[in-house]
Amino acid sequence: MESDIQRVRDEIVGRLHTRGIEVADDDNPEHLVRLLDAVEDFERVVERKGGDLMVDEPIGSEPAREPDNAAFTLPQRRADESVVAYIERLRAAQARAAGA
């Protein structure tokens, strides 16, 4: 069971990392699932509004180069920010993107 949790956690961490989101070793796996959901929700809003994720999202540790609209840029997680606080900021960014 523990190995299944670790395998899923590793997959989620990899998917978040490709979007430039850093994850700490002690981040709760359940929170990481919610975080990935929030990121994917944000991306769907950006795409519905006509944004291009290739230019609106960071690449690894590099910031987005030339976003279509600043509201379409995925916010970066701060080093001292909990996953739960970051999810809240993502939800607020999603609302801004939806109104853009």
N, CA, C and O of each residue as an XYZ file, in Angstrom:
400
protein
N       0.828     -1.199      0.000
C       0.000      0.000      0.000
C       0.863      1.250      0.000
O       0.604      2.185     -0.758
N       1.892      1.273      0.847
C       2.774      2.439      0.936
C       3.485      2.686     -0.389
O       3.679      3.835     -0.785
N       3.875      1.606     -1.082
C       4.556      1.768     -2.370
C       3.605      2.338     -3.424
O       4.036      3.084     -4.304
N       2.315      1.993     -3.343
C       1.331      2.564     -4.267
C       1.186      4.064     -4.047
O       1.110      4.836     -5.002
N       1.148      4.467     -2.788
C       1.041      5.883     -2.459
C       2.271      6.623     -2.965
O       2.153      7.710     -3.531
N       3.436      6.050     -2.767
C       4.678      6.684     -3.223
C       4.722      6.779     -4.746
O       5.176      7.785     -5.291
N       4.257      5.750     -5.425
C       4.248      5.759     -6.890
C       3.341      6.867     -7.417
O       3.721      7.607     -8.324
N       2.144      6.979     -6.850
C       1.209      8.021     -7.267
C       1.772      9.397     -6.918
O       1.674     10.330     -7.716
N       2.361      9.525     -5.732
C       2.961     10.792     -5.327
C       4.049     11.196     -6.315
O       4.112     12.352     -6.734
N       4.904     10.251     -6.687
C       5.988     10.540     -7.632
C       5.439     11.005     -8.977
O       5.989     11.913     -9.601
N       4.357     10.377     -9.417
C       3.737     10.784    -10.685
C       3.203     12.206    -10.597
O       3.411     13.005    -11.510
N       2.519     12.526     -9.507
C       1.968     13.863     -9.327
C       3.083     14.895     -9.233
O       2.995     15.961     -9.843
N       4.123     14.590     -8.479
C       5.259     15.501     -8.342
C       5.876     15.759     -9.718
O       6.221     16.897    -10.036
N       6.016     14.728    -10.523
C       6.556     14.900    -11.866
C       5.687     15.806    -12.725
O       6.200     16.662    -13.446
N       4.392     15.623    -12.651
C       3.469     16.456    -13.435
C       3.505     17.901    -12.969
O       3.436     18.819    -13.786
N       3.611     18.114    -11.660
C       3.703     19.479    -11.145
C       5.037     20.111    -11.536
O       5.094     21.289    -11.891
N       6.094     19.330    -11.468
C       7.418     19.847    -11.796
C       7.486     20.314    -13.249
O       8.138     21.318    -13.539
N       6.825     19.607    -14.168
C       6.845     20.034    -15.566
C       6.144     21.377    -15.757
O       6.330     22.047    -16.773
N       5.344     21.757    -14.780
C       4.666     23.050    -14.828
C       5.414     24.105    -14.008
O       4.922     25.217    -13.817
N       6.594     23.747    -13.531
C       7.413     24.694    -12.782
C       7.046     24.817    -11.319
O       7.431     25.789    -10.669
N       6.310     23.858    -10.784
C       5.868     23.921     -9.392
C       6.753     23.022     -8.546
O       6.843     21.816     -8.774
N       7.401     23.631     -7.571
C       8.272     22.889     -6.666
C       7.436     22.226     -5.579
O       6.443     22.784     -5.112
N       7.851     21.038     -5.187
C       7.162     20.264     -4.154
C       8.192     19.826     -3.126
O       9.294     19.402     -3.475
N       7.824     19.931     -1.866
C       8.718     19.514     -0.780
C       8.471     18.051     -0.440
O       7.374     17.531     -0.644
N       9.492     17.403      0.072
C       9.381     15.990      0.441
C       8.297     15.746      1.484
O       7.695     14.673      1.517
N       8.048     16.736      2.332
C       7.063     16.539      3.395
C       5.661     17.043      3.041
O       4.782     17.068      3.902
N       5.442     17.447      1.778
C       4.094     17.855      1.372
C       3.167     16.650      1.414
O       3.512     15.569      0.936
N       2.005     16.845      1.983
C       1.003     15.799      2.148
C       0.534     15.295      0.774
O       0.152     16.103     -0.072
N       0.555     13.975      0.541
C       0.122     13.437     -0.750
C      -1.311     13.829     -1.131
O      -1.584     14.102     -2.300
N      -2.216     13.859     -0.167
C      -3.597     14.257     -0.464
C      -3.661     15.711     -0.902
O      -4.434     16.057     -1.796
N      -2.856     16.566     -0.282
C      -2.807     17.969     -0.681
C      -2.244     18.103     -2.092
O      -2.672     18.966     -2.858
N      -1.282     17.246     -2.432
C      -0.695     17.303     -3.777
C      -1.724     16.919     -4.837
O      -1.718     17.483     -5.931
N      -2.600     15.977     -4.532
C      -3.683     15.627     -5.457
C      -4.573     16.839     -5.677
O      -4.923     17.160     -6.813
N      -4.940     17.508     -4.596
C      -5.777     18.713     -4.696
C      -5.047     19.814     -5.463
O      -5.666     20.557     -6.225
N      -3.735     19.920     -5.262
C      -2.947     20.917     -5.972
C      -2.947     20.645     -7.475
O      -3.150     21.562     -8.270
N      -2.726     19.412     -7.860
C      -2.743     19.080     -9.285
C      -4.116     19.381     -9.881
O      -4.203     19.904    -10.991
N      -5.179     19.060     -9.163
C      -6.533     19.380     -9.632
C      -6.684     20.886     -9.837
O      -7.235     21.323    -10.847
N      -6.197     21.680     -8.882
C      -6.309     23.140     -8.981
C      -5.518     23.672    -10.174
O      -5.982     24.574    -10.871
N      -4.337     23.126    -10.410
C      -3.519     23.545    -11.553
C      -4.245     23.206    -12.855
O      -4.317     24.035    -13.762
N      -4.774     22.006    -12.945
C      -5.478     21.607    -14.159
C      -6.747     22.429    -14.371
O      -7.087     22.742    -15.512
N      -7.451     22.782    -13.300
C      -8.620     23.664    -13.408
C      -8.201     25.026    -13.947
O      -8.863     25.576    -14.827
N      -7.102     25.574    -13.424
C      -6.582     26.857    -13.887
C      -6.262     26.778    -15.382
O      -6.625     27.673    -16.146
N      -5.593     25.723    -15.788
C      -5.215     25.562    -17.193
C      -6.444     25.483    -18.101
O      -6.444     26.050    -19.193
N      -7.484     24.786    -17.657
C      -8.706     24.694    -18.465
C      -9.337     26.069    -18.656
O      -9.817     26.385    -19.744
N      -9.339     26.891    -17.604
C      -9.894     28.238    -17.717
C      -9.078     29.053    -18.719
O      -9.641     29.737    -19.574
N      -7.763     28.978    -18.614
C      -6.897     29.718    -19.534
C      -7.174     29.301    -20.977
O      -7.302     30.152    -21.858
N      -7.267     28.002    -21.218
C      -7.530     27.513    -22.575
C      -8.903     27.956    -23.079
O      -9.047     28.334    -24.241
N      -9.920     27.910    -22.197
C     -11.265     28.353    -22.599
C     -11.277     29.831    -22.968
O     -12.047     30.257    -23.829
N     -10.418     30.609    -22.311
C     -10.356     32.041    -22.577
C      -9.436     32.364    -23.753
O      -9.247     33.531    -24.094
N      -8.872     31.342    -24.364
C      -8.045     31.554    -25.551
C      -6.563     31.669    -25.278
O      -5.796     31.991    -26.185
N      -6.140     31.413    -24.054
C      -4.722     31.475    -23.728
C      -3.968     30.276    -24.262
O      -4.551     29.216    -24.489
N      -2.694     30.443    -24.459
C      -1.823     29.387    -24.961
C      -0.903     28.957    -23.824
O      -0.027     29.718    -23.413
N      -1.096     27.754    -23.318
C      -0.307     27.295    -22.179
C       1.184     27.235    -22.490
O       2.003     27.324    -21.576
N       1.546     27.089    -23.739
C       2.970     27.027    -24.102
C       3.678     28.354    -23.813
O       4.880     28.361    -23.547
N       2.961     29.462    -23.860
C       3.590     30.751    -23.567
C       3.152     31.326    -22.230
O       3.791     32.240    -21.709
N       2.073     30.802    -21.673
C       1.541     31.345    -20.429
C       2.071     30.657    -19.182
O       1.898     31.177    -18.080
N       2.711     29.504    -19.322
C       3.202     28.789    -18.156
C       4.717     28.781    -18.129
O       5.367     28.862    -19.171
N       5.275     28.683    -16.932
C       6.729     28.598    -16.821
C       7.240     27.275    -17.370
O       6.498     26.300    -17.490
N       8.510     27.268    -17.694
C       9.166     26.038    -18.141
C      10.223     25.714    -17.101
O      11.231     26.412    -16.983
N       9.982     24.645    -16.344
C      10.902     24.311    -15.265
C      10.963     25.449    -14.263
O       9.934     25.879    -13.740
N      12.161     25.934    -13.995
C      12.307     27.041    -13.043
C      12.290     28.406    -13.728
O      12.399     29.434    -13.059
N      12.155     28.428    -15.050
C      12.104     29.686    -15.805
C      10.686     30.252    -15.799
O       9.726     29.492    -15.920
N      10.536     31.569    -15.662
C       9.197     32.160    -15.697
C       8.613     32.108    -17.113
O       9.332     31.868    -18.084
N       7.317     32.333    -17.213
C       6.676     32.416    -18.531
C       7.343     33.531    -19.316
O       7.593     34.608    -18.775
N       7.632     33.286    -20.575
C       8.403     34.253    -21.368
C       7.568     35.435    -21.834
O       7.890     36.582    -21.521
N       6.522     35.175    -22.564
C       5.685     36.246    -23.080
C       4.222     35.824    -22.991
O       3.632     35.404    -23.987
N       3.639     35.933    -21.802
C       2.246     35.484    -21.660
C       1.290     36.323    -22.503
O       1.488     37.524    -22.686
N       0.241     35.658    -23.015
C      -0.797     36.355    -23.775
C      -1.436     37.444    -22.912
O      -1.749     38.538    -23.380
N      -1.613     37.108    -21.661
C      -2.297     37.974    -20.714
C      -1.727     37.616    -19.338
O      -1.624     36.437    -18.999
N      -1.363     38.607    -18.561
C      -0.771     38.332    -17.240
C      -1.694     37.477    -16.370
O      -1.218     36.708    -15.536
N      -2.997     37.603    -16.557
C      -3.953     36.814    -15.778
C      -3.882     35.334    -16.137
O      -4.371     34.495    -15.381
N      -3.283     35.001    -17.273
C      -3.176     33.614    -17.704
C      -1.902     32.942    -17.215
O      -1.686     31.761    -17.489
N      -1.063     33.664    -16.503
C       0.205     33.118    -16.026
C      -0.011     32.356    -14.728
O      -0.560     32.892    -13.766
N       0.421     31.111    -14.710
C       0.314     30.278    -13.520
C       1.177     30.878    -12.417
O       2.384     31.030    -12.605
N       0.593     31.224    -11.272
C       1.391     31.779    -10.181
C       2.421     30.766     -9.685
O       2.160     29.563     -9.666
N       3.560     31.246     -9.294
C       4.604     30.374     -8.757
C       4.381     30.171     -7.266
O       3.942     31.080     -6.561
N       4.685     28.985     -6.803
C       4.594     28.693     -5.371
C       5.799     29.298     -4.673
O       6.938     29.134     -5.112
N       5.533     29.996     -3.587
C       6.616     30.580     -2.793
C       7.288     29.485     -1.967
O       6.651     28.498     -1.598
N       8.555     29.663     -1.684
C       9.330     28.652     -0.955
C       8.732     28.347      0.417
O       8.807     27.210      0.883
N       8.142     29.341      1.064
C       7.602     29.147      2.412
C       6.090     28.927      2.412
O       5.463     28.966      3.471
N       5.501     28.698      1.248
C       4.050     28.607      1.121
C       3.581     27.151      1.241
O       4.119     26.254      0.593
N       2.581     26.946      2.072
C       2.019     25.593      2.191
C       1.241     25.258      0.921
O       0.854     26.145      0.160
N       1.024     23.985      0.710
C       0.241     23.559     -0.453
C      -1.165     24.142     -0.371
O      -1.701     24.610     -1.376
N      -1.763     24.118      0.806
C      -3.131     24.621      0.977
C      -3.200     26.115      0.646
O      -4.124     26.549     -0.043
N      -2.242     26.899      1.124
C      -2.225     28.337      0.820
C      -2.010     28.571     -0.669
O      -2.619     29.471     -1.246
N      -1.157     27.775     -1.293
C      -0.916     27.911     -2.725
C      -2.182     27.569     -3.522
O      -2.494     28.243     -4.504
N      -2.902     26.539     -3.109
C      -4.158     26.194     -3.780
C      -5.126     27.372     -3.708
O      -5.794     27.685     -4.693
N      -5.205     28.021     -2.561
C      -6.091     29.188     -2.422
C      -5.683     30.291     -3.398
O      -6.535     30.916     -4.029
N      -4.368     30.526     -3.519
C      -3.897     31.538     -4.463
C      -4.183     31.134     -5.905
O      -4.502     31.984     -6.736
N      -4.073     29.848     -6.203
C      -4.387     29.369     -7.546
C      -5.873     29.576     -7.859
O      -6.223     29.980     -8.968
N      -6.726     29.305     -6.903
C      -8.168     29.488     -7.117
C      -8.490     30.970     -7.377
O      -9.332     31.286     -8.217
N      -7.817     31.869     -6.651
C      -8.017     33.302     -6.890
C      -7.502     33.684     -8.283
O      -8.140     34.472     -8.982
N      -6.365     33.135     -8.686
C      -5.824     33.397    -10.019
C      -6.756     32.843    -11.096
O      -6.915     33.443    -12.159
N      -7.363     31.703    -10.815
C      -8.312     31.105    -11.756
C      -9.497     32.029    -11.954
O      -9.956     32.215    -13.081
N     -10.005     32.615    -10.865
C     -11.131     33.549    -10.971
C     -10.734     34.767    -11.788
O     -11.529     35.251    -12.594
N      -9.504     35.280    -11.596
C      -9.046     36.429    -12.389
C      -8.945     36.051    -13.864
O      -9.337     36.826    -14.736
N      -8.421     34.869    -14.136
C      -8.282     34.424    -15.521
C      -9.659     34.260    -16.179
O      -9.833     34.578    -17.355
N     -10.613     33.771    -15.423
C     -11.972     33.582    -15.962
C     -12.606     34.914    -16.328
O     -13.419     34.986    -17.250
N     -12.236     35.974    -15.604
C     -12.789     37.297    -15.877
C     -12.005     38.076    -16.915
O     -12.417     39.166    -17.311
N     -10.885     37.537    -17.359
C     -10.032     38.258    -18.330
C     -10.629     38.225    -19.712
O     -10.051     38.778    -20.647
